[in-house]
């Protein structure tokens, strides 16, 4: 709902109710999903794998895998000035 979206957005500016429970970490997230993604830094989980043959690249984040795949395709979506 729109009201729920606004509440969620407002939380990004103030509340951070989801805390990392790893000793020594002070990370606080505003959504459970952000905390779950962050926890991959501690666990080493890398669920995103390159599907090119002979490429063993893996990543904890989908957007990093997308950037990596451009090394195979040669795609350069951002022009250089």
trRosetta pair geometry for C-beta under 8 A, 3 or more apart (Angstrom, degrees):
i j d omega theta_ij theta_ji phi_ij phi_ji
1 4 4.4 94 57 7 84 105
1 5 7.0 -146 94 -7 44 85
2 5 5.5 -52 -148 34 34 113
2 6 6.5 34 153 -18 66 103
3 6 5.8 -53 -151 35 32 110
3 7 6.4 34 151 -19 64 106
4 7 5.6 -52 -147 36 33 113
4 8 6.3 34 154 -19 66 106
5 8 5.7 -55 -148 38 31 112
5 9 6.3 31 153 -20 65 107
6 9 5.6 -54 -146 37 32 111
6 10 6.3 34 155 -22 66 104
7 10 5.8 -52 -148 33 29 111
7 11 6.7 37 151 -26 61 103
8 11 5.7 -51 -158 25 32 118
8 12 7.5 41 147 -28 60 94
8 31 7.3 33 -158 -84 103 113
9 12 5.8 -44 -166 14 42 114
9 13 7.9 27 146 -9 63 100
10 13 6.0 -62 -168 35 45 107
10 14 6.7 -11 155 20 76 111
10 15 8.0 48 116 15 77 102
11 14 6.5 -88 -141 58 33 79
11 15 4.4 -51 -146 57 82 106
11 16 7.9 136 169 -70 87 42
11 17 7.9 -53 -160 1 122 101
11 30 4.8 145 132 -171 99 113
11 31 7.7 107 105 -61 135 75
12 30 5.0 161 -98 90 52 172
15 30 6.2 106 95 -130 73 89
16 19 7.8 90 132 -74 91 69
16 28 3.6 84 135 135 126 112
16 29 6.1 147 -160 74 91 11
16 30 5.1 -67 -106 -73 65 67
17 28 7.7 100 12 -172 8 102
17 30 7.4 68 21 -135 70 43
18 28 6.7 135 74 -166 52 60
18 29 4.3 -36 77 66 111 92
18 30 7.2 -130 25 -43 103 2
18 31 6.8 -26 7 103 145 15
18 32 5.5 175 -99 -91 150 52
18 34 7.2 138 72 68 139 92
18 35 4.2 -112 140 -41 129 142
19 27 7.3 138 -157 91 53 59
19 28 5.3 -24 -99 -107 69 77
19 29 7.8 -171 -75 20 23 73
19 35 7.7 20 49 -120 10 135
20 25 4.2 -59 104 116 132 133
20 26 7.6 36 50 74 111 8
20 27 4.1 49 -7 63 131 102
20 28 7.4 -112 2 -70 80 38
20 29 7.8 89 -44 -14 81 99
20 35 6.7 -170 -73 -148 69 97
20 38 6.6 -93 -81 116 117 128
20 39 6.9 172 -124 -87 94 79
20 42 7.6 144 -162 -29 121 142
21 25 7.9 23 62 61 12 117
22 25 4.4 52 73 5 96 130
22 39 7.9 154 -29 -128 120 79
22 42 5.1 -148 -72 -117 156 154
25 42 7.5 -61 -54 -73 151 130
27 35 7.7 144 126 -122 112 78
27 38 5.8 -173 155 165 152 150
29 32 7.4 128 100 -92 126 17
29 34 4.0 -178 -162 94 127 110
29 35 4.0 -154 33 -60 146 81
29 38 6.2 -159 -64 1 131 141
30 34 6.4 40 49 32 63 148
31 34 4.6 98 60 2 86 100
31 35 7.2 -152 95 -2 49 84
32 35 5.6 -55 -152 38 37 112
32 36 6.3 42 149 -24 68 104
33 36 5.6 -50 -147 32 32 114
33 37 6.6 31 154 -16 64 103
34 37 5.8 -54 -150 37 32 109
34 38 6.2 34 152 -20 65 108
35 38 5.5 -55 -146 38 33 114
35 39 6.3 41 154 -30 66 103
36 39 5.8 -49 -151 25 29 116
36 40 7.8 43 148 -29 55 90
37 40 6.1 -40 -173 7 40 115
37 60 7.6 119 -169 150 72 99
37 61 7.0 59 -166 -99 112 89
38 41 6.0 -37 180 10 54 113
39 42 5.6 -52 -164 37 56 108
39 43 5.9 37 145 -10 81 112
39 45 8.0 26 111 26 81 123
40 43 5.7 -64 -131 50 36 101
40 44 7.4 -126 180 40 63 7
40 45 4.6 -93 -132 62 88 95
40 46 7.3 115 -176 -74 119 47
40 47 8.0 -93 -120 0 135 95
40 60 4.0 149 135 -158 136 122
40 61 7.8 167 78 -53 150 70
41 60 6.9 115 -67 150 54 173
45 60 6.3 94 91 -119 67 92
46 49 7.5 93 130 -71 94 73
46 58 3.9 90 132 139 130 111
46 59 5.6 150 -157 79 99 8
46 60 5.1 -72 -105 -66 66 62
47 58 7.9 130 39 -171 9 104
47 60 7.4 64 20 -133 72 42
48 58 6.6 140 81 -164 54 62
48 59 4.6 -33 75 66 110 88
48 60 7.3 -27 24 63 102 1
48 61 6.8 -56 20 86 144 20
48 62 5.3 176 -91 -94 150 53
48 64 7.4 132 80 68 142 88
48 65 4.1 -114 144 -41 128 147
49 57 7.2 142 -156 92 54 58
49 58 4.9 -23 -100 -104 72 84
49 59 7.9 178 -78 20 31 69
49 65 7.6 9 33 -125 6 134
50 55 4.4 -62 105 115 135 123
50 56 7.5 47 48 84 111 6
50 57 4.1 52 -10 63 130 100
50 58 7.3 -114 1 -70 78 43
50 65 6.6 -167 -72 -152 69 95
50 68 6.1 -95 -81 118 118 127
50 69 6.5 172 -127 -84 93 78
50 72 7.6 138 -165 -27 124 140
51 55 8.0 19 67 64 16 115
52 55 4.1 43 77 13 102 133
52 69 7.6 159 -30 -128 114 76
52 72 5.1 -153 -78 -110 153 158
55 72 7.1 -64 -59 -74 158 130
57 65 7.4 147 127 -124 111 76
57 68 5.3 -173 151 173 155 151
59 62 7.5 155 98 -77 121 18
59 64 4.3 -170 -161 90 145 114
59 65 4.4 -154 37 -58 136 84
59 68 6.7 -170 -42 -7 135 140
60 64 7.3 36 54 37 62 141
61 64 4.4 84 73 5 99 107
61 65 7.1 -167 95 -7 54 83
62 65 5.7 -55 -154 36 36 112
62 66 6.4 41 149 -23 67 103
63 66 5.4 -47 -149 32 37 117
63 67 6.7 40 151 -18 64 100
64 67 5.7 -49 -152 35 36 112
64 68 6.4 39 149 -21 65 104
65 68 5.4 -53 -148 35 35 115
65 69 6.4 41 153 -27 66 101
66 69 5.9 -49 -151 26 30 114
66 70 7.5 40 149 -25 57 96
67 70 5.9 -48 -168 18 38 116
68 71 5.9 -41 -173 12 50 113
68 72 8.0 37 141 -8 67 96
69 72 5.8 -52 -166 33 51 109
69 73 6.3 27 146 -4 78 111
70 73 5.7 -65 -135 51 39 98
70 74 7.3 -116 178 48 66 6
70 75 4.5 -96 -133 64 90 92
70 76 7.2 114 -179 -76 124 45
70 77 7.6 -94 -115 -6 139 95
76 79 7.6 91 130 -89 102 42
